[in-house]
Amino acid sequence: MTLSQQTYGELKEIAARYPEARSGLLPMLHLVQSSEGRVTPEGIEACAEILGISAADVSGVATFYTMYKRRPVGDYHVGVCTNTLCAVMGGDLIFERLKYHLGVGNDETTDDGKITLEHVECNAACDYAPVMMVNWEFMDNMDPDSAVRVVEDLRAGTEVRSTRGPRVVTWREAERVLAGFPDDLADEGPAAGPASLVGLGIARERGWTAPGLDTSSPSGSDYSTTENPAGRIETKEDAVAEADTSRAETETIQEEGK
Amino acid sequence: MADTLTPVLTDNWADDRAWTLAAYEARGGYSALDKALGMDPAAVIEEVKESGLRGRGGAGFPTGMKWGFIPQDNPKPKYLVVNADESEPGTCKDIPLMMASPHTLVEGVIISSYAIRANTAFIYIRGEVLHVVRRVQRAVQEAYLAGHLGKNIHGSGFDLDVIVHAGAGAYICGEETALLEGLEGRRGQPRLRPPFPAVAGLYSSPTVINNVESIASVPSIIEHGHAWFTSMGTEKSKGYGIFSLSGHVQKPGQYEAPLGITLRTLIDLAGGMREGHELKFWTPGGSSTPILTAEHLDVPLDFEGVGAAGSMLGTRALQIFDDTTCVVRAVLRWTEFYKHESCGKCTPCREGTWWLVQVLAGLEKGAGAESDLDLLLDQCDNIMGRSFCALADGAVSPISSSIKYFRDEYVAHLTHGGCPFDHAASTVFAPAGATA
């Protein structure tokens, strides 16, 4: 099935955002998924045509990135983090329980087309482990029972809210936001979850601040006259000595030698 | 001596609707931008150099020096690219920063672009964090409407456009040249260097790629001055940084402190380890940094201190595991991750990570022989340093360091005929009193 004129127009709109059109390909493929429910051959052709590259080039990109799906995805993509930390904290058991409960394997969709289950890699929320993502919204501090409740609510059409975000939209709606077409939900949800604020809370409690940022002190400290601090990095050689990895060293030496 | 914790980037995270322009400006946000625009761009670079700020994305390269590498006599456009592809296992600081205070990043982007004389900047955010993408999209939109972005910013004559770009799932795109490939609409495979991005980066133009936290630190440095920044931290690791504690501590979370704080202090602030359990091993800066143990509790968490202890500060991603955790299981899982995320460009990484998983999986199941440990180390030796990028180097870190500290535990899997640990005891929902 060919893409709608509207989608085709929006694909061109994405390409036009960038100094060089091909830079739009990743968001364009997100839009194809939003419109078609997966990366379709027609979507690949359309991207290729707009960007003036081959369909093979587009396919090569579409198959490289894990968020692009060649098979239809359910209304809700449920990702369970099973990278080491989340796995140890309970992610493995959550994933096992959901597979059993939903009767699907990894990267499979339930018969009703509602849920696609996948184990995902670290999603940068380790302080909320074990973590589950629903359409790439955070569901923090899960356990097998709460995970089952979430998928049951999703299947029943009951509103599900991210623990650090808005009500969960459908996978296709989410993909549209990733394509760069905002959905106006930015103001929903908190600024930060509890774990994000732990250190700040302790600092407040004990009156700890960065120097001069203590609002209770009248003028703060004046650091403007301080001498150059010891250990300042003056030269490229210093930087090499400082750099944390032998790789940085090799690179800098290579650069100097080029 | 600075306080134990020094909230700067995290300071406004608890504010009401902290992500909005109104909340950010109510705290004096975007005043550093005015100050920077009143300076010569070269002076902004100099200020950041003087601060000693070192890249917060893992490698610790001096940020101001990176900016200084941009050849200003090159007639091509210059670009700033923010690496917001936070994916290193254990690392979880940039995501909450962008969710709570995206304007801190946007202000940093404008100042940094001004310094390197870029008129177009990109924020490359991993695609798997929808609400963070929304918040950054909104912040950029608000900044345009307020005149902080666009033409003639604050009447300075400086123009800047910012493009928010969502990735599509690829750990490797956290590597800066792979990120550029992704941003050019290609498979995210690292480039051979030289040329370096500073000379030929995005569209073969001079490009600076910096981590979110590095860029977000810039407004505070401009506002308070380099001497303020250097009054925190240690001799060669200046300033503050966000330390992310996860795993078996009572209060996992984000702790912003001067570089040089110790894990002992951090665990103490976090209320200690889980009741009835002890620290067994931890990563100082994500899974690519060699693991450390309880003997390293007093290592200063700065670039030099962690380096001297045989690991790397990395992204200050402190994943903390207690005595219920099987180190072989942990390392196998990380290795499976590297195998999955290897982009396939370099043979030692593409094939090597596959072989590492084979051998480790056998050991974890209690199959194989003790000589497999030497085989593993030999494989590591054949992988380390032999690829275009550091992914493969990261892949061998957990293996070689875990064999160094926990060789007996590998052997125990062989004598026990499988894993001797009860994995349920490691979970957060383990029944009280569960033991390994």
Chai-1 contact restraints between the chains, C-beta under 6 A:
chainA,res_idxA,chainB,res_idxB,connection_type,confidence,min_distance_angstrom,max_distance_angstrom,comment,restraint_id
A,E20,B,Y203,contact,1.0,0.0,6.0,A-B,restraint_1
A,R22,B,G185,contact,1.0,0.0,6.0,A-B,restraint_2
A,S23,B,L183,contact,1.0,0.0,6.0,A-B,restraint_3
A,S23,B,E184,contact,1.0,0.0,6.0,A-B,restraint_4
A,S23,B,G185,contact,1.0,0.0,6.0,A-B,restraint_5
A,L25,B,G185,contact,1.0,0.0,6.0,A-B,restraint_6
A,L26,B,A168,contact,1.0,0.0,6.0,A-B,restraint_7
A,G60,B,R187,contact,1.0,0.0,6.0,A-B,restraint_8
A,V61,B,R187,contact,1.0,0.0,6.0,A-B,restraint_9
A,F64,B,R187,contact,1.0,0.0,6.0,A-B,restraint_10
A,Y65,B,A168,contact,1.0,0.0,6.0,A-B,restraint_11
A,Y65,B,G169,contact,1.0,0.0,6.0,A-B,restraint_12
A,Y65,B,A170,contact,1.0,0.0,6.0,A-B,restraint_13
A,T66,B,G169,contact,1.0,0.0,6.0,A-B,restraint_14
A,M67,B,G127,contact,1.0,0.0,6.0,A-B,restraint_15
A,M67,B,A168,contact,1.0,0.0,6.0,A-B,restraint_16
A,M67,B,G169,contact,1.0,0.0,6.0,A-B,restraint_17
A,Y68,B,A168,contact,1.0,0.0,6.0,A-B,restraint_18
A,N83,B,P89,contact,1.0,0.0,6.0,A-B,restraint_19
A,N83,B,F337,contact,1.0,0.0,6.0,A-B,restraint_20
A,T84,B,A330,contact,1.0,0.0,6.0,A-B,restraint_21
A,T84,B,R333,contact,1.0,0.0,6.0,A-B,restraint_22
A,T84,B,W334,contact,1.0,0.0,6.0,A-B,restraint_23
A,L85,B,S246,contact,1.0,0.0,6.0,A-B,restraint_24
A,L85,B,G247,contact,1.0,0.0,6.0,A-B,restraint_25
A,L85,B,Q319,contact,1.0,0.0,6.0,A-B,restraint_26
A,A87,B,R333,contact,1.0,0.0,6.0,A-B,restraint_27
A,V88,B,T325,contact,1.0,0.0,6.0,A-B,restraint_28
A,V88,B,S426,contact,1.0,0.0,6.0,A-B,restraint_29
A,M89,B,T427,contact,1.0,0.0,6.0,A-B,restraint_30
A,M89,B,V428,contact,1.0,0.0,6.0,A-B,restraint_31
A,G90,B,T427,contact,1.0,0.0,6.0,A-B,restraint_32
A,G90,B,V428,contact,1.0,0.0,6.0,A-B,restraint_33
A,G90,B,F429,contact,1.0,0.0,6.0,A-B,restraint_34
A,E121,B,F337,contact,1.0,0.0,6.0,A-B,restraint_35
A,C122,B,P89,contact,1.0,0.0,6.0,A-B,restraint_36
A,N123,B,E128,contact,1.0,0.0,6.0,A-B,restraint_37
A,A124,B,E86,contact,1.0,0.0,6.0,A-B,restraint_38
A,A124,B,C92,contact,1.0,0.0,6.0,A-B,restraint_39
A,A124,B,I95,contact,1.0,0.0,6.0,A-B,restraint_40
A,A125,B,C92,contact,1.0,0.0,6.0,A-B,restraint_41
A,C126,B,G90,contact,1.0,0.0,6.0,A-B,restraint_42
A,C126,B,C92,contact,1.0,0.0,6.0,A-B,restraint_43
A,C126,B,S246,contact,1.0,0.0,6.0,A-B,restraint_44
A,D127,B,C92,contact,1.0,0.0,6.0,A-B,restraint_45
A,D127,B,S246,contact,1.0,0.0,6.0,A-B,restraint_46
A,D127,B,P252,contact,1.0,0.0,6.0,A-B,restraint_47
A,D127,B,G253,contact,1.0,0.0,6.0,A-B,restraint_48
A,A129,B,S246,contact,1.0,0.0,6.0,A-B,restraint_49
A,W136,B,E128,contact,1.0,0.0,6.0,A-B,restraint_50
A,W136,B,L130,contact,1.0,0.0,6.0,A-B,restraint_51
A,E137,B,L130,contact,1.0,0.0,6.0,A-B,restraint_52
A,E137,B,H131,contact,1.0,0.0,6.0,A-B,restraint_53
A,D143,B,F429,contact,1.0,0.0,6.0,A-B,restraint_54
A,G165,B,H131,contact,1.0,0.0,6.0,A-B,restraint_55
A,A174,B,L130,contact,1.0,0.0,6.0,A-B,restraint_56
A,L178,B,G127,contact,1.0,0.0,6.0,A-B,restraint_57
A,L178,B,A166,contact,1.0,0.0,6.0,A-B,restraint_58
A,P182,B,Q137,contact,1.0,0.0,6.0,A-B,restraint_59
A,A186,B,R134,contact,1.0,0.0,6.0,A-B,restraint_60
A,A186,B,R135,contact,1.0,0.0,6.0,A-B,restraint_61
A,A186,B,R138,contact,1.0,0.0,6.0,A-B,restraint_62
A,A191,B,W13,contact,1.0,0.0,6.0,A-B,restraint_63
A,A191,B,A18,contact,1.0,0.0,6.0,A-B,restraint_64
A,A191,B,W19,contact,1.0,0.0,6.0,A-B,restraint_65
A,A191,B,A100,contact,1.0,0.0,6.0,A-B,restraint_66
A,A192,B,W13,contact,1.0,0.0,6.0,A-B,restraint_67
A,A192,B,P96,contact,1.0,0.0,6.0,A-B,restraint_68
A,A192,B,A100,contact,1.0,0.0,6.0,A-B,restraint_69
A,A195,B,P252,contact,1.0,0.0,6.0,A-B,restraint_70
A,A195,B,G253,contact,1.0,0.0,6.0,A-B,restraint_71
A,S196,B,P96,contact,1.0,0.0,6.0,A-B,restraint_72
A,S196,B,Q254,contact,1.0,0.0,6.0,A-B,restraint_73
A,L197,B,W13,contact,1.0,0.0,6.0,A-B,restraint_74
A,L197,B,A14,contact,1.0,0.0,6.0,A-B,restraint_75
A,V198,B,K251,contact,1.0,0.0,6.0,A-B,restraint_76
A,V198,B,G253,contact,1.0,0.0,6.0,A-B,restraint_77
A,G199,B,L5,contact,1.0,0.0,6.0,A-B,restraint_78
A,G199,B,Q254,contact,1.0,0.0,6.0,A-B,restraint_79
A,G199,B,Y255,contact,1.0,0.0,6.0,A-B,restraint_80
A,G199,B,E256,contact,1.0,0.0,6.0,A-B,restraint_81
A,L200,B,P7,contact,1.0,0.0,6.0,A-B,restraint_82
A,L200,B,T10,contact,1.0,0.0,6.0,A-B,restraint_83
A,L200,B,A14,contact,1.0,0.0,6.0,A-B,restraint_84
A,I202,B,L269,contact,1.0,0.0,6.0,A-B,restraint_85
A,A203,B,L5,contact,1.0,0.0,6.0,A-B,restraint_86
A,A203,B,P7,contact,1.0,0.0,6.0,A-B,restraint_87
A,W208,B,D3,contact,1.0,0.0,6.0,A-B,restraint_88
A,W208,B,T4,contact,1.0,0.0,6.0,A-B,restraint_89
A,W208,B,L5,contact,1.0,0.0,6.0,A-B,restraint_90
A,A210,B,T6,contact,1.0,0.0,6.0,A-B,restraint_91
A,A210,B,V8,contact,1.0,0.0,6.0,A-B,restraint_92
A,P211,B,A2,contact,1.0,0.0,6.0,A-B,restraint_93
A,P211,B,S231,contact,1.0,0.0,6.0,A-B,restraint_94
A,Y223,B,G225,contact,1.0,0.0,6.0,A-B,restraint_95
A,Y223,B,A227,contact,1.0,0.0,6.0,A-B,restraint_96
A,Y223,B,W228,contact,1.0,0.0,6.0,A-B,restraint_97
A,S224,B,G225,contact,1.0,0.0,6.0,A-B,restraint_98
A,T226,B,A227,contact,1.0,0.0,6.0,A-B,restraint_99
A,P229,B,T230,contact,1.0,0.0,6.0,A-B,restraint_100
A,G231,B,E235,contact,1.0,0.0,6.0,A-B,restraint_101
A,G231,B,K236,contact,1.0,0.0,6.0,A-B,restraint_102
A,R232,B,G52,contact,1.0,0.0,6.0,A-B,restraint_103
A,I233,B,P62,contact,1.0,0.0,6.0,A-B,restraint_104
A,A239,B,P62,contact,1.0,0.0,6.0,A-B,restraint_105
A,A239,B,M65,contact,1.0,0.0,6.0,A-B,restraint_106
A,E242,B,K236,contact,1.0,0.0,6.0,A-B,restraint_107
A,A243,B,F61,contact,1.0,0.0,6.0,A-B,restraint_108
A,D244,B,A59,contact,1.0,0.0,6.0,A-B,restraint_109
A,D244,B,G60,contact,1.0,0.0,6.0,A-B,restraint_110
A,D244,B,F303,contact,1.0,0.0,6.0,A-B,restraint_111
A,D244,B,M312,contact,1.0,0.0,6.0,A-B,restraint_112
A,T245,B,A59,contact,1.0,0.0,6.0,A-B,restraint_113
A,R247,B,A390,contact,1.0,0.0,6.0,A-B,restraint_114
A,A248,B,A59,contact,1.0,0.0,6.0,A-B,restraint_115
A,A248,B,F61,contact,1.0,0.0,6.0,A-B,restraint_116
A,Q254,B,P194,contact,1.0,0.0,6.0,A-B,restraint_117
A,E255,B,P194,contact,1.0,0.0,6.0,A-B,restraint_118
A,E255,B,F196,contact,1.0,0.0,6.0,A-B,restraint_119
A,K258,B,P194,contact,1.0,0.0,6.0,A-B,restraint_120
